Amino acid sequence: MNGEMETLASLNYLINCYFCRIHIVTVWAQDDLLKLLESMKVALPQKDLTKYKTSESHLDWQKVAFNSYTAEMCKQKWQEVSKEIRKFRTLTELIVDAQDYIKNPYKGKKIKKHPDFPKKPLTPYFRFFMEKRAKYAKLHPEMSNLDLTKILSKKYRELPDKKKKKYVDDFLRDKESFVQSMMKFREEHPDLVESMTKKGSNVPEKPKTPQQLWYNHEKKAFLKTHPDATTKDIKDSLGKQWTQLSDKKRLKWITKSLEQQKQYEETMREYIQQHPELNMTQGDIVKSTLTKAERHLKDKSDGRPDKPPPNGYSMFCAELMSSMKDVPSTERMVMCSQRWKLLKQAEKDAYQKRCEQRKKEYEIEMNRFLSSLSAEEQQRVLGEDKIGLRKASGASSPASKKKNPKAKVRLNKQQSVPTFTQTVLKAESEKKEKEDRSRLPDPPKTAQDIWQQSVIGDYLASDRPKAQKAMEATWSTMEKKEKIMWIKKAAEDQKRYERDLCEMRSPAAAIASGKKMKFEGEPKKPPSNGYQKFSQEMLSNGELNHLPMKERMAEIGSRWQRLPLKDKDRYKKIAEEKQRQYKVQLEQWLASLSSQERNTYKEYNSQVSQLFYFFLRYNCCALFKEIYSALIPIFPQLSTLSRTYLNEYDDDDEQEKASSDADSSSEDDEDDDDEDDDDDDVSGVCHQRFSEKKY
């Protein structure tokens, strides 16, 4: 009855969801449709040269929206209209475009391809390079073009001024000729030159970053002291200097950059008003010139308070790490976590209270800082603070993992209507739990280890290796009375380890984790039959490594079928001998186990056998084969139980394939029926044979 009620409730929910999707159809007037197309045309970039699908995906539909029509309605209507329009071009249309190209082929960047466009003169260095390249290439045929360029570049820099003068004079002479030719070209082709110079001539220059401003300032001084320096030398030298620049000097260039940005935004607003055809908005021009680190430095100098740790654990780690400068970064967090676990609950609560107090102080200081900013800057700072809080909310301390009644209420409310996100989170949580169950527990610590963790911070003030030796020496000289507390803690940790190990080694936990349960000293299971031994040999010799695993196994099966009976018997005898040795080793190993461990091992193997029977009982053999291949890496015990049936199924498959090849003229639907019948027959054989076995 309950099942029927749940089914009806689910069906009712689906019907409601379906009807909620039904929307009122809006009838568009012809004028509105034309307005839609006009709005789309205005929203397109000035030079729309991409495919229509690309432009459609990049179109800002918020700009297209008008009157009562939303962006989504406009987009949906356009998709309906576009279905009625052809999206290919006829030859007639292409010819019209070709005629336009022939009449005026040199537009925009193509102006330099014009046959009358004068050629720019080569620089002095390129003249030297073109003159010497052939000679050096002949002398050093083993060198690449890049190596030749490096050598000739170095040779030119070392050239005396007297010899350089020849190349410089030739360049200046050709440059004068180029200027005259360019003037002539402008007179003969005024339309082309106008289109070239018109583009972007009045666009305001973008603001420079603090580093760019500093670089341009220092470059002049650097060239005075290093006149022969290349661009690369200047960048490398000044780049190092910038990284070493003090915060005070860096702030000077940050301020100048922000002033430039403010001026640029004001100029751009005027420019956009004068050029409405550009379709630019406020968002297109507001782009910060500062990096995250530079913005943080500027805010800090203006009085922005540092954000407090999100919880008591983070505050504890921050304070402890200041005394761990000699400890590698990979070990710091581990040590912090270990030291936190040793604290009493009262000490943890004290850190949490301090953290809460620091948060209150931060709010007061932050409000004071915000009041000194403009409205735009306030929005920016608040936006950054929200992002930071969202990130911090994901981090939780061990102290914060206590029961929270409010959180529990919120969780219960959310669970009433499961969402896609909750489903994903649940799957991730289950996956993590499985991994945790399969991972061995942390080994127990000795009394000395626990004591060292509690005092290591004091010793690390000097040096880590010395600290380790000093702690060992102190522990060895300590009296037994002083050690008793740490010995008790070590005993508790030992109990914790044994308890965790017992839980992890329980067969139910091992089966649930989806991984094979490992038993120390358990002998490795050998191949159970001749075919398995042959497969193992073929896989280990690497002969078939070039094939995918599925094809590799198919090839091994094919080779086994073609193998002479004498060779099959040889593999069978080897497998039987290995099985005999394995049984002896297994009996010896089981005898060495305690009664609890022996029972755990037997229970685990019993559950694996039941799992195998479940799949064999409730699935046809074709499906079972797919499941089998996925389960074998997790439960190798299945290979012993099932290899016989799978070999039988492989033989039937081969016979079926040979039969179908011989009768290739049969109908497709008949073949499908035969395959279904075959699966049923094989499934029955498998069930019958399994029931005859005694497990």
C-alpha positions in Angstrom: 0.0 0.0 0.0 2.8 2.4 0.9 4.6 1.6 -2.4 1.4 2.5 -4.3 1.0 5.8 -2.4 4.7 6.7 -3.1 4.2 5.9 -6.8 1.1 8.1 -7.0 2.9 11.0 -5.2 5.8 10.7 -7.6 3.4 10.7 -10.6 1.5 13.7 -9.2 4.8 15.6 -8.7 5.9 14.9 -12.3 2.5 16.1 -13.7 2.8 19.3 -11.7 6.4 19.8 -13.0 5.2 19.3 -16.6 2.3 21.8 -16.4 4.6 24.3 -14.7 6.7 24.3 -17.9 3.7 25.4 -20.0 3.9 29.1 -20.8 1.5 31.5 -22.4 2.2 32.0 -26.1 2.8 35.6 -26.9 1.6 36.9 -30.3 4.2 39.2 -31.9 2.9 42.1 -34.1 4.8 42.7 -37.4 6.1 46.0 -36.1 7.5 44.3 -33.0 9.2 41.7 -35.2 10.9 44.4 -37.3 11.9 46.2 -34.1 13.4 43.0 -32.8 15.5 42.6 -36.0 16.6 46.3 -35.8 17.6 45.9 -32.2 19.7 42.8 -33.1 21.4 44.7 -35.9 22.3 47.5 -33.5 23.7 45.1 -30.9 26.0 43.4 -33.5 29.6 44.5 -33.7 30.6 47.1 -36.3 32.5 44.5 -38.3 30.5 41.3 -38.1 32.8 38.9 -39.9 32.1 35.7 -38.0 29.7 32.9 -38.8 26.0 33.6 -37.9 26.0 30.9 -35.2 29.0 32.4 -33.5 27.6 35.9 -33.6 24.2 34.6 -32.3 25.9 32.8 -29.3 27.9 36.0 -28.4 24.9 38.4 -28.8 24.0 40.3 -25.7 20.2 39.7 -25.6 19.7 42.2 -22.7 20.6 44.9 -25.2 18.1 43.5 -27.7 15.2 43.4 -25.2 12.6 46.2 -25.7 9.2 47.3 -24.3 7.6 44.3 -22.5 9.7 41.7 -24.4 12.4 40.2 -22.2 15.9 39.0 -23.4 14.7 35.3 -23.3 11.5 36.1 -25.3 13.6 37.9 -28.0 16.0 35.1 -28.3 13.3 32.5 -28.5 11.4 34.5 -31.2 14.6 34.9 -33.3 15.2 31.2 -33.2 11.6 30.6 -34.5 12.1 33.2 -37.3 15.5 31.9 -38.2 14.1 28.4 -38.8 12.1 29.8 -41.8 15.2 31.4 -43.4 17.8 29.6 -45.6 21.3 29.8 -44.3 23.3 29.2 -47.4 24.4 31.6 -50.2 23.5 31.2 -53.9 26.1 31.6 -56.7 24.3 34.8 -57.7 24.9 36.3 -54.3 28.6 35.3 -54.4 29.0 36.9 -57.8 27.7 40.2 -56.4 30.2 40.0 -53.6 33.0 39.1 -56.1 32.1 42.1 -58.3 32.4 44.4 -55.2 35.8 42.9 -54.4 37.1 43.3 -57.9 36.1 47.0 -58.0 37.7 47.7 -54.6 40.0 44.8 -53.5 42.2 46.9 -51.1 40.3 47.7 -48.0 41.5 48.1 -44.4 44.6 45.9 -43.7 44.8 44.9 -47.4 45.9 48.4 -48.3 49.6 47.2 -47.9 48.9 44.5 -50.6 48.1 47.2 -53.1 50.6 47.0 -56.0 51.3 50.7 -55.8 51.9 50.8 -52.1 55.5 51.7 -51.4 57.8 49.2 -49.7 59.2 50.1 -46.4 63.0 50.4 -46.3 65.0 47.7 -44.4 66.6 48.7 -41.1 70.4 48.9 -40.9 70.5 45.6 -39.0 68.4 43.8 -41.6 70.7 45.1 -44.4 73.7 43.7 -42.6 71.8 40.4 -41.9 70.7 39.9 -45.6 74.3 40.6 -46.8 76.0 38.2 -44.4 73.5 35.4 -44.0 74.4 33.4 -47.1 78.1 33.5 -46.2 77.6 32.3 -42.6 75.0 29.6 -43.7 77.7 28.2 -46.1 80.4 28.2 -43.4 78.0 26.6 -40.8 75.6 24.3 -42.6 74.8 22.4 -39.4 73.3 25.6 -37.8 69.6 26.4 -37.7 68.1 29.7 -38.8 67.7 30.7 -35.2 71.4 30.0 -34.3 72.5 32.0 -37.4 70.3 34.9 -36.4 71.8 34.9 -32.9 75.4 35.0 -34.3 74.7 37.7 -36.8 72.8 39.8 -34.2 75.9 39.6 -31.9 78.2 40.4 -34.8 76.2 43.5 -35.7 76.3 44.7 -32.1 80.1 44.3 -32.0 80.5 46.1 -35.4 82.4 49.4 -35.1 80.5 52.7 -35.8 82.5 53.3 -38.9 81.3 50.1 -40.6 77.8 50.5 -39.2 77.6 54.0 -40.9 77.4 52.4 -44.4 74.2 50.5 -43.5 72.7 53.5 -41.6 73.3 55.8 -44.6 71.7 53.4 -47.0 68.7 53.1 -44.7 68.3 57.0 -44.4 68.5 57.3 -48.2 65.8 54.7 -48.8 63.7 56.2 -46.1 63.6 59.6 -47.8 62.5 57.8 -51.0 59.8 55.9 -49.1 58.4 59.2 -47.7 58.1 60.7 -51.1 56.5 57.5 -52.6 54.0 57.5 -49.7 53.0 61.1 -50.4 52.5 60.2 -54.1 50.4 57.1 -53.1 48.1 59.3 -50.9 47.5 61.7 -53.8 46.6 58.9 -56.2 44.5 56.8 -53.7 42.9 59.3 -51.2 39.9 56.9 -50.5 42.2 54.1 -49.4 44.4 56.2 -47.2 41.3 57.9 -45.6 39.8 54.6 -44.6 43.1 53.6 -43.1 43.7 56.8 -41.1 40.0 57.2 -40.1 39.9 54.0 -38.1 40.4 54.6 -34.4 42.3 57.9 -34.8 40.4 59.6 -32.0 40.1 56.6 -29.6 41.5 57.5 -26.2 44.7 55.8 -25.2 44.2 53.0 -22.7 45.7 53.6 -19.2 48.9 51.9 -18.3 49.6 49.5 -15.4 51.9 50.6 -12.6 54.7 48.4 -13.9 54.3 49.8 -17.4 54.5 53.4 -16.1 57.6 52.6 -14.0 59.2 50.7 -16.9 58.8 53.7 -19.3 60.3 56.0 -16.7 63.3 53.8 -15.9 63.9 52.8 -19.5 65.2 56.2 -20.4 67.7 56.2 -17.5 68.8 52.6 -18.3 69.5 53.5 -21.9 71.7 56.4 -20.9 74.0 54.0 -18.9 73.6 51.1 -21.3 73.2 52.5 -24.9 73.9 49.2 -26.6 71.3 47.2 -24.6 68.7 45.2 -26.5 65.0 45.2 -25.7 65.4 41.8 -24.0 68.3 43.1 -21.8 66.2 46.1 -20.7 63.1 43.9 -19.9 65.2 41.3 -18.0 67.1 43.9 -15.9 64.1 46.2 -15.2 61.8 43.2 -14.5 64.1 42.0 -11.7 64.3 45.6 -10.3 60.4 45.8 -10.2 60.1 42.7 -8.2 62.6 44.1 -5.6 60.9 47.5 -5.5 59.7 48.5 -2.0 56.0 48.9 -1.2 56.4 52.6 -0.6 57.9 53.2 -4.1 55.4 50.8 -5.7 52.5 52.8 -4.2 53.6 55.9 -6.1 53.1 54.2 -9.5 49.9 52.5 -8.3 48.4 55.9 -7.6 49.5 57.3 -10.9 48.0 54.3 -12.7 44.6 54.8 -10.9 44.7 58.5 -11.9 45.2 57.6 -15.5 42.4 55.0 -15.3 40.0 57.6 -13.9 40.8 60.1 -16.6 40.5 57.4 -19.3 37.0 56.4 -18.1 35.8 60.1 -18.2 37.2 60.5 -21.7 35.7 57.2 -22.9 32.3 58.2 -21.7 32.4 61.3 -23.8 33.7 59.3 -26.8 30.9 56.7 -26.5 28.3 59.5 -26.6 29.9 60.9 -29.7 30.0 57.4 -31.4 26.8 55.5 -30.6 27.4 53.2 -33.5 30.1 51.4 -31.5 27.5 49.9 -29.2 29.8 50.2 -26.2 28.6 50.4 -22.6 30.0 51.4 -19.2 31.1 47.8 -18.6 33.3 47.8 -21.7 35.5 50.6 -20.3 35.7 49.9 -16.6 38.7 47.5 -16.3 41.2 47.7 -13.5 44.9 48.3 -14.3 46.0 46.8 -11.0 46.8 43.2 -10.1 45.2 41.5 -7.1 48.4 42.1 -5.0 48.7 45.8 -6.1 45.0 46.3 -5.2 45.6 44.7 -1.8 48.6 47.0 -1.2 46.6 50.1 -2.1 43.7 49.2 0.1 46.0 48.4 3.0 47.7 51.8 2.7 44.2 53.4 2.7 43.3 51.7 6.0 41.5 48.5 4.9 41.7 46.0 7.9 43.1 42.5 7.4 40.4 39.8 7.3 40.3 37.7 10.5 40.6 33.8 10.4 37.2 32.1 9.7 37.4 30.0 12.9 39.4 29.2 16.0 41.4 26.4 14.3 42.6 28.7 11.6 43.7 31.3 14.2 45.6 28.6 16.1 47.4 27.5 12.8 48.3 31.1 11.9 49.8 31.8 15.3 51.7 28.4 15.4 53.1 28.8 11.9 54.9 32.0 12.8 57.3 29.8 14.9 57.6 27.1 12.2 59.7 29.0 9.5 62.3 26.2 9.5 59.7 23.5 9.0 58.9 22.5 5.3 55.5 23.8 4.2 54.2 20.3 3.5 54.7 19.3 7.2 53.3 22.5 8.8 49.6 21.8 8.4 50.1 18.2 9.6 51.9 19.4 12.7 49.2 22.1 13.3 46.5 19.5 13.1 48.3 17.2 15.5 48.9 20.0 18.0 45.2 21.0 17.7 44.0 17.5 18.6 46.1 17.6 21.8 44.4 20.7 23.0 41.7 20.5 25.6 38.1 21.5 24.6 38.4 24.6 26.9 41.5 25.7 25.0 39.8 25.2 21.7 36.8 27.2 22.8 39.1 30.0 23.9 40.5 30.3 20.4 37.0 30.3 19.0 36.0 33.1 21.3 39.1 35.1 20.4 38.2 34.6 16.7 34.6 35.8 17.2 35.9 38.9 19.1 38.3 39.6 16.2 35.4 39.4 13.7 33.5 42.0 15.6 36.5 44.3 15.7 36.9 43.7 11.9 33.3 44.8 11.2 33.9 48.1 13.1 37.2 48.8 11.3 35.7 47.8 7.9 32.7 50.2 8.3 35.1 53.0 9.2 37.2 52.2 6.1 34.1 52.0 3.8 32.9 55.4 5.0 36.1 57.0 3.6 35.5 55.6 0.0 33.4 56.6 -2.9 30.1 54.7 -3.7 31.8 52.8 -6.6 34.8 51.8 -4.4 32.4 50.7 -1.7 30.6 48.4 -4.1 33.9 46.9 -5.2 35.2 46.2 -1.7 31.8 44.8 -0.6 31.8 42.5 -3.6 35.3 41.2 -2.8 34.3 40.7 0.8 31.3 38.6 -0.2 33.5 36.4 -2.4 36.0 35.9 0.4 33.2 35.0 2.9 31.7 32.5 0.4 35.1 30.8 0.1 35.8 30.8 3.8 32.4 29.2 4.6 33.7 26.0 3.0 36.5 25.7 5.6 35.5 24.3 8.9 37.6 23.6 11.9 37.6 20.5 14.1 35.9 22.7 16.7 33.1 23.7 14.4 32.2 20.1 13.6 30.1 20.0 16.8 26.4 19.6 16.6 24.7 22.7 15.3 20.9 22.6 15.8 20.2 25.4 13.4 22.2 23.7 10.6 20.2 20.5 11.3 16.9 22.3 10.9 18.1 23.8 7.6 19.2 20.4 6.4 15.9 18.8 7.1 14.1 21.5 5.2 16.3 21.1 2.2 16.0 17.3 2.2 12.2 17.6 1.8 12.8 18.5 -1.9 16.0 16.9 -3.2 17.8 18.9 -5.9 20.3 17.9 -8.6 23.1 19.6 -6.5 22.2 17.6 -3.4 22.2 14.3 -5.5 25.7 15.1 -6.7 26.9 16.1 -3.2 25.5 12.8 -1.8 27.3 10.8 -4.5 30.5 12.6 -3.7 30.0 12.0 0.0 29.4 8.3 -0.5 32.5 8.0 -2.7 34.6 9.7 0.0 33.2 7.4 2.7 34.1 4.4 0.6 37.7 5.7 0.2 37.9 6.4 3.9 36.7 2.9 4.8 39.3 1.3 2.5 42.2 3.4 3.9 44.1 1.9 6.8 43.7 3.9 10.1 46.5 6.1 11.3 49.1 3.9 13.1 49.2 4.3 16.9 51.7 6.8 18.4 54.1 6.0 21.2 54.2 8.0 24.4 57.4 9.7 23.2 55.8 10.7 19.8 52.8 12.3 21.6 55.1 14.2 24.1 57.3 15.4 21.2 54.3 16.8 19.3 53.3 18.9 22.4 56.8 20.5 22.9 58.2 20.6 19.4 57.2 24.3 18.9 59.5 25.4 21.7 62.4 23.3 20.4 62.0 24.5 16.7 63.0 28.0 17.6 66.6 27.0 17.0 67.0 24.3 14.4 64.9 21.2 13.3 67.7 18.5 13.4 69.0 19.8 16.6 65.5 20.0 18.0 64.9 16.3 17.3 68.1 15.2 19.0 67.4 17.5 22.0 63.9 16.1 22.4 65.2 12.5 22.3 67.8 13.3 24.9 65.3 15.0 27.2 62.8 12.0 26.9 65.5 9.5 27.8 66.4 11.4 30.9 62.8 12.0 32.1 61.6 10.2 35.2 58.9 7.6 34.9 56.4 9.8 36.9 56.7 12.5 34.2 56.2 9.9 31.4 53.1 8.4 32.9 50.7 10.9 31.4 52.1 10.3 27.9 52.2 6.5 28.3 48.4 6.6 29.1 47.7 8.7 26.0 49.7 6.2 23.9 47.6 3.4 25.4 44.4 5.2 24.4 45.8 5.7 20.9 46.6 2.0 20.6 43.0 1.2 21.6 41.8 3.7 19.0 44.0 2.0 16.3 42.8 -1.5 17.2 39.1 -0.3 17.1 39.5 1.4 13.8 41.3 -1.6 12.3 38.6 -3.9 13.5 35.9 -1.8 11.9 37.8 -1.5 8.7 38.4 -5.2 8.5 34.8 -6.1 9.0 33.6 -8.0 5.9 30.5 -5.7 5.6 32.7 -2.6 5.5 35.0 -4.2 2.9 32.1 -5.2 0.6 30.5 -1.7 0.9 33.8 0.1 0.1 33.9 -1.7 -3.3 37.6 -2.7 -2.9 39.3 -6.0 -2.2 39.9 -6.6 1.5 43.7 -7.1 2.1 44.9 -9.6 4.6 48.6 -9.5 5.6 50.6 -12.5 4.5 47.7 -14.0 2.4 49.3 -16.1 -0.4 48.6 -14.9 -3.9 46.0 -16.8 -5.8 47.3 -18.6 -8.9 45.4 -19.2 -12.2 42.6 -21.7 -11.6 42.8 -23.4 -15.0 44.9 -23.8 -18.2 43.2 -20.9 -20.0 43.9 -18.5 -17.1 47.5 -19.5 -17.1 47.8 -19.0 -20.8 46.1 -15.6 -20.6 48.4 -14.5 -17.8 51.4 -15.5 -19.9 50.2 -13.6 -22.9 49.4 -10.5 -20.9 52.7 -10.4 -19.1 55.0 -10.9 -22.2 53.8 -7.6 -23.7 53.2 -9.1 -27.2 49.6 -7.7 -27.4 50.2 -4.4 -25.6 49.4 -2.4 -28.8 45.8 -3.6 -28.7 43.0 -2.2 -26.5 42.1 -4.4 -23.5 38.8 -5.7 -25.1 40.6 -6.6 -28.4 43.5 -8.0 -26.5 41.3 -10.5 -24.5 39.5 -11.4 -27.7 42.8 -12.2 -29.4 43.9 -14.3 -26.4 40.7 -16.3 -26.6 41.1 -16.8 -30.3 44.7 -18.1 -29.9 43.6 -20.4 -27.1 41.0 -22.0 -29.4 43.7 -22.6 -32.1 46.1 -24.1 -29.6 46.9 -27.8 -30.0 45.4 -30.1 -27.4 48.9 -31.1 -26.2 49.7 -27.5 -25.3 46.4 -27.0 -23.6 47.0 -30.0 -21.4 50.5 -28.6 -20.5 48.9 -25.3 -19.3 46.3 -27.3 -17.5 48.9 -29.3 -15.6 50.9 -26.2 -14.7 47.7 -24.5 -13.3 46.8 -27.7 -11.3 50.3 -27.8 -9.8 50.1 -24.1 -8.9 46.7 -24.7 -7.3 48.1 -27.6 -5.2 50.9 -25.4 -3.9 48.5 -22.6 -3.2 46.2 -24.8 -1.1 49.2 -25.9 1.0 50.3 -22.3 1.5 46.8 -21.1 2.3 46.3 -23.8 5.0 49.6 -22.9 6.6 48.7 -19.2 6.5 45.2 -19.8 8.0 46.8 -21.8 10.8 49.0 -18.8 11.7 45.9 -16.5 12.1 44.0 -15.9 15.3 40.5 -17.3 15.5 39.0 -13.8 15.0 41.1 -13.1 11.9 40.3 -16.6 10.5 36.5 -16.0 11.0 36.8 -12.6 9.3 38.5 -14.1 6.3 36.0 -16.9 5.9 33.0 -14.5 6.3 34.5 -12.1 3.7 35.0 -14.9 1.1 31.5 -16.2 1.8 30.0 -12.8 1.1 32.0 -12.6 -2.2 30.6 -16.0 -3.2 27.0 -14.8 -2.5 27.6 -11.7 -4.6 28.8 -13.8 -7.5 25.7 -16.1 -7.2 23.4 -13.0 -7.2 24.7 -11.7 -10.5 24.7 -15.2 -12.0 21.1 -15.9 -10.8 19.5 -12.7 -11.8 21.3 -11.7 -15.1 21.6 -13.5 -18.4 25.1 -14.6 -19.3 25.7 -11.8 -21.9 25.1 -9.1 -19.2 27.0 -11.2 -16.6 30.1 -11.2 -18.8 30.2 -7.4 -18.8 29.7 -7.2 -15.0 32.3 -10.0 -14.5 35.0 -8.0 -16.2 34.4 -5.0 -13.9 34.2 -7.1 -10.7 37.3 -9.3 -11.2 39.8 -6.5 -10.3 37.9 -5.9 -7.1 37.1 -9.5 -6.2 39.7 -11.9 -7.7 37.9 -14.8 -5.9 35.2 -14.6 -8.6 37.7 -15.9 -11.2 37.8 -19.3 -9.7 34.0 -19.6 -9.5 33.2 -18.4 -13.0 36.0 -19.1 -15.5 34.5 -22.4 -16.5 31.1 -20.9 -17.4 32.7 -18.0 -19.3 34.8 -20.4 -21.4 31.7 -22.4 -22.2 30.0 -19.2 -23.2 33.0 -18.2 -25.4 32.8 -21.6 -27.2 29.1 -21.1 -27.9 29.8 -17.6 -29.2 32.5 -18.9 -31.6 30.1 -21.6 -32.9 27.3 -19.0 -33.3 29.7 -16.7 -35.1 30.9 -19.4 -37.5 27.3 -20.4 -38.1 26.2 -16.8 -38.9 29.1 -16.3 -41.3 28.2 -19.4 -43.2 24.6 -18.2 -43.5 25.1 -14.5 -44.2 22.0 -14.2 -46.4 19.6 -14.6 -43.4 17.5 -11.7 -42.3 18.7 -9.2 -39.5 15.6 -9.7 -37.4 16.0 -13.5 -37.5 19.7 -13.1 -36.3 18.5 -11.0 -33.4 16.0 -13.7 -32.4 18.7 -16.4 -32.5 21.0 -14.4 -30.3 18.3 -13.9 -27.7 17.5 -17.6 -27.7 21.2 -18.3 -27.4 21.5 -16.1 -24.4 18.6 -17.8 -22.6 20.2 -21.3 -23.3 23.6 -20.3 -22.0 22.0 -18.6 -18.9 20.2 -21.8 -18.1 23.4 -23.8 -18.4 25.2 -21.4 -16.1 22.4 -21.6 -13.4 22.4 -25.4 -13.6 26.1 -25.8 -13.3 26.4 -23.3 -10.5 23.7 -25.2 -8.5 25.7 -28.4 -8.9 28.7 -26.9 -7.2 29.1 -27.1 -3.4 30.1 -23.7 -2.0 
